Structure formats: C-alpha cells, structure tokens
Amino acid sequence: MIKEGDALKLLKELDDSSTNCVYFDPPFNTGRVFRLASNSEIGFNDVWETDNDYVNLIEPVLVELKRVMKKDASLFFHISAAEMFIPEMLCRKHFKNVQPIFWKKSRSKNNIKKKLGATIDVVFWCCDNNNRKFNMVYQPLDAYYAENSYKNEDERGFYALGHLVNDRTRKTTNLKRLYSYTKDDRTWQPENGWRLSEEDLLSLIEDNRVHFPKGKGNLYRKIYKHESKGKPATDLWDDIHSIAQGGDSRVYPTQKPLGLLERIVEMTTDEGDLVLDPMAGAGTTGLAAKNLNRQYILFDNNPDAIAIMKKRLEQT
Ligand SMILES: C[S@@+](CC[C@H](N)C(=O)[O-])C[C@H]1O[C@@H](n2cnc3c(N)ncnc32)[C@H](O)[C@@H]1O
C-alpha cells in the first residue's frame, strides 16, 4: 500500500500491533532545503525554527509507530551522526532496548576543506522485547582475515581453524563436555572441556571436518573458505555504499541505498511479513520489501515522492 498524506494522520488508520518492522527516516533537522538538483522542484524542506518544533514533528509519530508494532517487531530510526542527539533521546524515552548501528558510507569521498567529512549515519534499532524477530545477516570477511586465515588445504578446499575446545576463561562446568577422544594411540582430553557434545564431535570427524595436528596440539574445526557466508554482521556496517558512490541511481535527494534496507528487512522479518515506512521518500523500503517477498505500507506527504515510489515499485 502507498498513501499520500501526513504520516501522523495516516498512522491513525492502522491497527494496533499490525506491523513486523518499521523503518523511520524522517527529515534530519539539518536546516537545509533538499532538492534533487539545483533546477529541480523535487525534494522537501528540513528547516525548523527550534529543536522543539522538530521534537513536535517526530515524537507523536514515534508514539504511533510503537502502537502499530507487533510485540516482536523492530523499529529503525535513521539519522546522521551530527543530528543523532534528539532521535537517541526520543528512542530511549519510548523503547526499552536501543542499539545504535553505525553505517559508514563506504568509499565516501572527502572533498571538504575546512571541516571533517561526515561519513557516518546512525540507525537506532529499537524494540521493547528481548525476543524480537532476528535473522542473522552476514558482512564480507575482513580482507586481512580472508587473506591470512585460510592457510590449510584438503581435498574439499582451503580452510581456517575454528576452536573446538574451551580456553581457561570459559572452563566448562558441564560434565558431559569433559569427555576424551582417542585415535591412533593419541588421546585428546582438553582440561577446560569441549565446546561441543561428543556426538557432534564424532559426526564432524566422520565427515572429515576436523583438523588433526601433526605434532602435539588441539583439534580444530575446519572452516572452509568456499562455504563461508561472510562474518556475522556487527554494529558497524561499512560494506554498503552511499547512493553517490554505489550502483543505485538517484531519483530523490535523501534516498537511501537499497542494500541498507534489504539488510534491515532481511534481519528482522520473514517472508509475508509487513514492513512500514511512514516517510518513505523514493520508496526504497518498499523496494527492499518487494524484492524479499514482504508486504509494505509507504506514506509520504510529498506528491512527487509518491509518484517516484509508485514508478520505482511498478518497474521492479
Ligand atoms: C529523508 S526522506 C526519506 C528518504 C527515503 N528513506 C528514501 O530512501 O528515499 C524524508 C521524507 O519524509 C517526508 N516527510 C516529511 N514530513 C512528513 C510528514 N509529516 N508526513 C509524511 N511524510 C513526511 C519528506 O517528504 C521526505 O520524502
């Protein structure tokens, strides 16, 4: 669904506890007028007389967004690092659990002479429930790790070594993890215990997924390079390009990259779930939802934005 109008008014039409994920990317309180190009009318004004005026725009919308979220839903509040103070204050006021995700707009160039170039946006991930919906997402492996860790090779391919035994700081109290394993007159019985059950170790060995040292030393799990999905995502997202540097073509002044929205949607929803963006601009959230087989609701009070998002979604 796409609707033109004021977000606060349109949100009142939605039922309580009806959405699985909200992406909120309002004007940032920058004091700027945004236009797609100097000769274009497409854009919106981000000029507020006082910070209080800005709070009065954002806070009632945030309260309504919380009302329409399901118990295990997540809300993402997107803001530039320079303007993060008011959004963080509001997020912490209304949600129990707030985690900042730092998006470093990768390959951002810095052509500013008298100040530091701004490359960081913060996306506050908010929820009220520790059991929020979460699917692990992956980022590319660090280049240094990728180059230096997959040093071993067998008939399956190159592999890195993953720990199978606990170190001193994680000594187990579970007696079932204090077993021994013997092969060819050699016995392994780690004094701080194994990280996996005996049954799981035996099935890894059976599948030739355990590295046996030539001399003394621990057993390790083989982590194959060709099977790696990347590293489980951290709170630093430095692998997604800004619109200016990436492959997305710009159709709206403050448009966000599709990759960013796809990561958010994939991480916190399942197929068929409903994603809401109350100030949707070029409709990037809708595009991400559509690509990943989720449903979407998009609002914006700017008729140009509505026309642009409709066109983008029809073209997909
Ligand atoms: C930062 S842009 C969103 C950009 C979007 N995430 C994208 O990828 O294109 C903020 C949008 O909020 C809209 N907006 C501002 N105030 C609004 C209001 N009260 N109700 C609905 N939309 C509003 C603006 O028209 C603008 O399109």
The ligand as an ORCA input file, in Angstrom:
! r2SCAN-3c Opt
* xyz 0 1
  C      14.818     11.534      4.474
  S      13.461     11.453      3.386
  C      13.160      9.725      3.213
  C      14.049      9.073      2.184
  C      13.765      7.594      1.949
  N      14.205      6.781      3.052
  C      14.396      7.073      0.665
  O      15.160      6.094      0.653
  O      14.119      7.692     -0.376
  C      12.168     12.022      4.415
  C      10.810     12.091      3.764
  O       9.861     12.474      4.762
  C       8.799     13.137      4.112
  N       8.024     13.840      5.156
  C       8.384     14.894      5.910
  N       7.422     15.216      6.792
  C       6.423     14.314      6.607
  C       5.150     14.117      7.219
  N       4.738     14.883      8.210
  N       4.376     13.077      6.791
  C       4.795     12.280      5.771
  N       5.983     12.435      5.150
  C       6.794     13.433      5.559
  C       9.506     14.024      3.109
  O       8.640     14.394      2.055
  C      10.653     13.106      2.655
  O      10.298     12.444      1.457
*
